[in-house]
Amino acid sequence: MKAERQRLDKWLWFARFAKTRSLAARLVTDGHVRVNGRRAEAPAKGLAVGDVITVAAAHVTALVRVVDLGERRGPAPEARRLYAEVAEPGEPPGEL
């Protein structure tokens, strides 16, 4: 049976928003991650399917909806299946 929630830092690492889990945790603690519009305070925050994540990393800002909770950090195509891009209002879908 698959878990209904997953640690935010673990999911960010599985989804390849950070190269290491410790860097994923630092993204959260440094205030670069929002969950459902609210700043994530702790890397251990529980994440569920359907949550909307905003990641403001140095190289890109991504707005995505959690589609699946990962079980491992796999190749990029596998990681891409963990989320769906969300378009900003007035922005064409597919552009981040």
Secondary structure, DSSP 4 states (H G I P E B T S, - for coil): ---S-EEHHHHHHHTTSSSSHHHHHHHHHTT-EEETTEE---TT-EE-TT-EEEEE-SS-EEEEEE----SS---HHHHHTTEEE-PPTTS-TT--
